[in-house]
Structures are given as C-alpha cells and as structure tokens.
Amino acid sequence: MNIGSLLQRSTSALHPDQVEVAARSGGAFILVRVEDLSRRHVSAHLEIEVHEPLEMVLQLAVPDMPGTGRRESLTVTREGELLAATEVAIPGEGRSHVLTVRPGRVLVDYQATVAGRAAAPEVTPADRLTYVRPSRYAESDQLVAVAHAEFAGISGAQDLLAAVSSWVGTHLRYVPGSSGPTDGAVQTLLRRQGVCRDYAHLVIALLRALDVPARLAAVYAPGLQPMDFHAVAEALVDGCWRVVDATLLAPRAGLVRIATGRDAADTAFLSMYGGAATLVATEVMAVLDGELPADDVTRLTTIG
C-alpha cells in the first residue's frame, strides 16, 4: 500500500496465553501477567546524504506480531520536504518501506511503542527447508567438520543451544569495526573477532551444519550497550523458534523483532539501489518500562 510520511497504527489483540484468569461479565477481575504487558519503546534516526537519485529500502519498522499492541510513526524528509514511502510486507521476514529519493540530505525517524508479548512465530514447512541450507553469510557447508568435532555427543535442544552459544562467545572477541560488510561465518571464525551480526552468523552456520534450522533476526535490544541495531540467531527446536545471542549483550526476553531472514543479506536496516549515497549518522534507542529481565543462556527463550 502507499502510505504518507507519517504512519500511525495501533493494534490491541492479546494472545490467549497472556491471560491467566478469564474475565466473567459484570465486573470480575482479570489477572494478566505484568511482564506480558510491559511496554517497550524503540526508535531509530538515520541521516543520509544522497549524491545521485536512487531507490531506498528501509527495514526499521516492527512487524505485525499477534499478541501485541503497537503505536508507531515513520517520517522521512529530504531537505525538509516530506517524502512518501510504499510499505512492502514480505511474509516471514518483516516490513520494508521503499522510496525514490533525489539528491540531498535525507532524515529518517521511526518510533514505536510495543505492548504485550508476541505469540510464538508460526513455523512453516518452507522454514525447515530454507533455514537449514547454507547462505551468503552462513556457510554451514564449510563448517560441518568443526561443528561435529566440537558438539559431538550433545543431546537435547536446550543443551545444544547453550553449548553453541557459549562456544561462539568464548572463541570470539567483540571488537566494533573489526569486520567488513562481506565477511561471513568462516571469515569470522578465522579472525576470532567481530560484532553482533558476526556472532549470529557463526551460531547459525554451526547449527545448520548440525542439521538444525537457524536464521537471523534483526532486533531492537533494550539494555544493549553501546546502543545500536542488534542481530541474534534463532534456532528451530521442538517446533519453536528459540533465540540465541552469543554476545550476551542484552537480555533476550526484552528483544523487539525488526526483520527475519537467512542472514544479514535479508535484514539490512538500509539498502540503496541505482545511485550513490553516504550514511552520515545513526541513532538507535530501545528501552522498556520497569527493570530489565534476567537472562540465562541455558534457558530456551523466544523473541516476544
């Protein structure tokens, strides 16, 4: 659909699992788990200098998530002029906003408040096939020997995810700026350092090498320091997508999904085609009402 530069949307449906005591008509109390109604506030600000006309694709918006309520706004301007964006929803991946932009300074501002906890993402037969195969940045076919040597004998999804997360976390150093935009899991393992997307790619590649479907999720991450866009892995175990974050930089229970895909090629927050531009500045914010939840790498957790 074609939307203006200002986008406002609100949903309020709650997943049945979020209500502990069903209400009766006529004034009965409804008891709802407090953690399921905690609100999370996210925002992103981009400054882009466009040198030549181009098509710009933004992946900043929180996707539709059954069980949550959302209020959001997206504003894009060029030299103070409001621009219109076309929203493109990609099933299973997220929401993109596409614009054609002429040269000049472009400012992008996205804000959202998310209430409640999302229902577990649907798992399709296509997921099981798509996310077990090697991909551009998760070259699982080149890491089969490593994966089987390091994780042989580990049974049970909970133990395997914890083992892979801990192994990646102890074998890599988190070094901002240490990786390039074309580095994949193999290069990350050789260099033994990287940032969040590199950690996630290595986790994904190792899990796929063990025939466990795995994918990348771009997220807003309350508690992340320094604050930025964040990337984590998700593994399909026992019919449910479970989040794995080997960086341990933010509690997994507070994450807010932006986009989902095979790897970073599907989840970039900004893509530009047909022209030239420079990303001048980014500013990301993610907070939640109340205290940050505790996290335990051995606990199976779902992005909500």
N, C-alpha and C positions, 0 to 999 in steps of 0.2 A: 504494500500500500504506500501511497505518497503522503508523507507527514510534513508538517511545518518544522521550523527550527525549534519550536517549543513543543515538547511531547509530554503529556501528563497521562498517567494511567494508574488505576488503583484496582486491586483485587483483594478479596477478603475471605475466600473459602479456606476452611481449616480441614486438614486431614483427620479422619475419624480417630486415628491413634493418638491425636493430641489431646483428646478429651478423656479425662479419667472417670468422670461421673456424668452420665447423661442427664440433661435437664428434663424436668416434667413441666408442663404448662402450669401457669398460675403462681409463679414466684419461687420455685425451688432454686437452690443454689447450683451453679455449675462450677466444678473444680477443674481448672486447667493447669497443667504443669507450667510453672513460671518460666523454665528455660525454653519452653516451646513458644512462648510469646515474647521473648526478649527481642528487642529491635536492634537491627544492625544498620549503620549509616555508612554509605560509601560515596566516594566522589573521585573524579579524575579531571584534570585540567591539562590540555595539550596546547602548545604554541608551535605552529608550523609555518615556515617561510616557503611559500610556493614560488618557484622560479619560472616554471613553464606550466601551461594548462595540463591538468591530469584528472584521473578518477581516483577518489579517495575512499577507502573502505575502513570503517571504524568498528571495532568489536570491544565496546566498553559497557554495553547495557546488560543488566541482569536478565537472564531468560525467564520465560514463564515457568513457574515451579508450583505445581499443585500442592496445597497445604500452606502457602504463604500469602501474605498481603504485600503489595508493593506500591509505593508512590515514587515517581521519578520525573526527571526533566532532562532534556538534551538540547543544548543551544550551540549552534555553530555560526560564527561570524567571519567575514573577510573584510578587513579594513573597516570594521564597524557595521557592515551590511549583513543582515540576517540571511542565512542560506537554508534551503530546504533539503532534507535528506529523505531518501527512499529506504524504508526498512525491508530487509530481506531475512526471513526466518529460514534457517537450514535445520531440518528435523534432526534431532540428536546432537546438534553442535551448538546452536545458540542463535543470537540475533545480531545481524550486521546492519550498519547504516551506510549507504552509498551516496556520494556526492560528486558532482563535476565542479572543479574549482579552477578559477583563473588565478594568475599570479597576484601575490600579496600576502600579508600576514593573516593567518587563519588561527582563530581561537576556538577551542572545543571545550565545553564544560558539560559534564554529566554528573548528576546527583541522584541518589536513590536511598530510600529507607525501606528495609525489608523486615516484616514482622512474621513471626512464627517459624516453624521448621518445615522444610520441604519433604514431601514424601520421597521414598527411595526411587531413584530413576528407573524407568522401565528398561528391561533387558530384552533385546530382540535377537532372533536367530542371526541376523546380519552382524550384530555386535560381536558374537562369538567367533565369527569368521574374520571380520575386518581387523579386530584388535589383537589377534594372535599372530598376524603376519608382520614381517619386517617392514619398516617405513623409513622415510628420508633421514630422520634424526635418531631413530631407534633401530639400529642394525642388529637385530637379535640373532640373525643367522650367523653373524661373525662372533657371537659370544656364547654359543652353545657349550663349548668345552669349558669355558670359565664357569658358567652357571652350574653345570653338573658337577664340576670339581668342588665348588665352594658350598653347594647346598644339597649335596647327595645325602640321602637318609633323613631329611627333614620331612615329616609328615604332618598334615593338618594345616589348614589355611592360616590360622592365627599365628602359628609358629613360623611358617614360611614368610609371611609378610613382615613380621618383626625381624626375622633374620636378614632378609634382603635390605630392609630399611637401615638396620644397624651396620651391615657390611658396607653399604654405599656411604653412610655417614662417617664411618671410621677410615675409609680409604680415600676420601676426597677432602680437600680443604676449600672452604667457602671464600673465594677471592673475587670481589667485584671487579669487573672489567677484564677478567682473565681469559674469557672465551670469546670467540667470534661468532657472527650470525650463521655461519655454515657448519659449525662444529656439531658433531653427533656424539652418540654414546661411546663409540670406540675411541674417538679423539679425547673425550673427557677422561676415560679410564687411563689412557696413556699419559695424560698430563697430570692426573691426580688432583685436579682442582677445577672449579667452575662456580656457577651461580645456580639459582633455583631450577631453571629450566634444564641445566646440565645434569643436576642430581635426578630430576624427574625422568629425563631421557634414559639415564643409566638404569634406574629402577625398572622402567618399562621394558627396556631391552632384555634385562636379565629375567624378568618374569615371563616374557614371551618365549625366551629361549627354553624355559621350563614348561612351555605349553599352557601358560596361564594368560588369558586375555588381559591386556593392560592398555591404558590410554592416558592422555594428558589432559588436565583441567587447568585452565587459567582462572585465577580467583582473586577476589579482594580478601585480604587477610588481617583482620583485627589483631593487634598485638605484634605485628611484624615490625622489626627494627633492623635497618632503616626502612621506613615505609616506602613501598613501591608496588607495582603489579607483582603477583606471585604465581608460581606454577608448581603443581603437585601431580603425582601419579594416582591413578585409580586402577584397582585390580578386581577382576570379576571372579569372586569366590562364593560358592554355595548360592548362586543365583542373585548375588547382590554386588553392586559396585562399592568397594571399600577403598578409602583414601590412604595413601602412603606418602609421607613427607619426610624424606631422609635428612632435610636441613634442620628440622626441629626448631624452626624459627618462629612458628606461630601455632597456637592450638588448633587442631584440625576441626574441632566441633564448632568453631566460630567462622569458618570459611564461607564465603559467598561466591557461588559459581558465576563466571562470566561466559566462558566458552569451553567446548569439549572437542577433542579430536585425536587423530593418530599420534600427533606430536606437535611441535611448535609451528609447523607449516600451516596447521589448521586453526591456530588460536591466537595469531598475532593481533595486538590491540590496534595496530595501524598498518595498512598496506596501501601502496600508491602505484598506479599504473599509467603509462603513457606520457609521463612528463618528468619533471625534476623538482625536488623539494628537500628542505632540511628540517629535521625535528629539532627545534630550538630548546624546548623545555617541557618537562612533565612534572606533574604534582599529583600524588595519589593519597587519599585518606580512607581509612577503614576503622571504625570504632563500633563498639556495642554498648548497650545500656547495661550497667552493672559490672560485675567482676568478670575477667577473662576466665573461661573454663580451664580446668586442669587437663593435661594430656598425658597419655601413657601409650608408648609405641606398641605395646603388646595388645592393646585393646582394638578390636575391629570398630571402625568409625566410618560413617557415611557423610558426605558433604550435604549439609542441610540448609 
